Amino acid sequence: MFDLPGKGDEFSWLAAAHSRNSPLNTWGLAANSKDNLLELIVMNATTQNSPFPGMDPYLEQKWPEVHARLIVYASNQLNSQLPDDLQANIEENLEVRYDDDSSHAIRPDVHVVDESVIVPKGFNTESTIAVAEPLIVPLAPCPDRHVAIVNAAGKVITAIEFLSPWNKLGDKGRSKYIGKQLEYLAAGVSLVEIDLVRRGSYVLAAPEILIPEDFRTPYLVCVYREEDLDQAELYRVPLRERLPNIPVPLRPQEPDAVLQLQALIDECYRDGRYYRTNYNVDPTPPLTGEDVTWADGLLREQGRRN
């Protein structure tokens, strides 16, 4: 990124634009007037945004890198909303301890830790950000829920998982993820599962058989609240729409935090410089059905495909 000069800096501004290494000269165009220069700025900003309105299906090809960025940005976004006694941490092993003194370590992408049992007086955790409307899906009852979850930092309240292809592909990968998922549910941890990859089989906590056809979008989000043992919230994530804002459960009787998925993906796209993606080839995995024609028209309209 670069800073725009203040009033009176017109000549230094134009000189900077003519520089061979200037981000304003990306297209090799001459910035011989302020009008031309402003046009270049707009072109630069537009080109560095994804051409897709919501999830960019081409990002799946770079998923290990995108995944790493998502969990960092999600942690930062949540920490800006949480009360002082809660903390969003990244990839720490969590030890789940049961009544029989057995324990098991699990590793979420992001989790919210309770560092104290006291909420600061007068702290307002209410968010003004609108969230998407969920489909409520009943869950099979989970038996023994008398557990304590601890790590070095404190009690874990919520785990957030950004699913990856390796969570959904192959018997071993799926079994490993479902085993971790069951650990969360059995341990009384609220769980937010965000599936933004199209490869692999369905593995979310909400039973797939109960999802109506109009909710079966390419991407999905599932929210399980510790205090609602018999249901989960399912959020549609269509390819052709902006990504939704998702509630993140905290403690009972406490307002949810909000995870703005579109802001996360937009930040990943810019910081990862994915605007250099070759949109002349099909994504992996390829789109299907009417989405093929829709995406082709979208990319051509925005000048991202020849």
C-alpha positions, 0 to 999 in steps of 0.5 A: 500500500502507499500513502496519498500526498497532502495538498500542495504535493502535486508535483512530488505525487506525479513524480512518484507515479512515474517511478518505475517501481511505483504501484501506480504504474502497474499497467505501464501507463503515464500519469501525466495529470492528476485525473489520470493518476486518480484513474490509476488508483481506482484501477489498482484498488479494483484489481486487488480485490477478488472478482467474486462477491463472496468466497473466491473458489480459486483460493482453495488451490492455496488453502494451506496459506489461506488457512494460516492467514484466516486463523490469525485474522479471525483471532485478531477480529475476535479479540477486538470484541471480547471482554478483558477476561476472554482471549482468542488464542491460536492453535494451542493444544487443549487438554480435555479432562474427564471425570475418570481422570483420563485426558486427551489433547485436541488442537482447534484453529482458534479458541476463546479462553476464559481467563477469569470467571468475573466479567468486568462491571459495566463492560458492554459486549453487545455487537451492532453487527447484523448476523445471518439467519441460521437453520436450526438442526437437532442433534443426537443427545450427547451422554456424559457431559461432566468435564473440565477443559483446561490449558495453561491459559485457562478454561476454553469456552469456544473452538473455531475450526476452519475446515481444510481438505485434509479434514474431509478427504479420505477415511483417515482424515475424516475420522481424525476430524470427527474424533476431534469434533466429538471431543469438543461436544463431549467436553462442553465446548461451543464449536464454530465450524467454517467450511469454505472448501468444496473438496471432500465429504460433509463432516460438520456436526449438524447431521447432513440428512436433516439439511433441506435441499435449499440449504445445501450451498457449496460452503456452510457454517455450523455453530454448536452452543454448549448450552443447547445440547440438542441442536446446532445452527447451520448457515448457508454460504452460497458462491454468488453472495457475500459471505455472512457474519457469523455469531460466535458463542461465548458464555451463557447469558453473554452476547455473542461475538461476531465473525465477519467472514467477508472481511477475513477473506478480503484481507487474505486476498489482499495480503496474500496478493492473490490478485495475481491469480490466473483466472483464465484457467478453471479453479481446482476443484472445477465449478459445476452446473450453472456456476461455470457459466456464471463465473465465466461471465463474471470474470470476463465482465471484470476483465479478469479472463480473456 
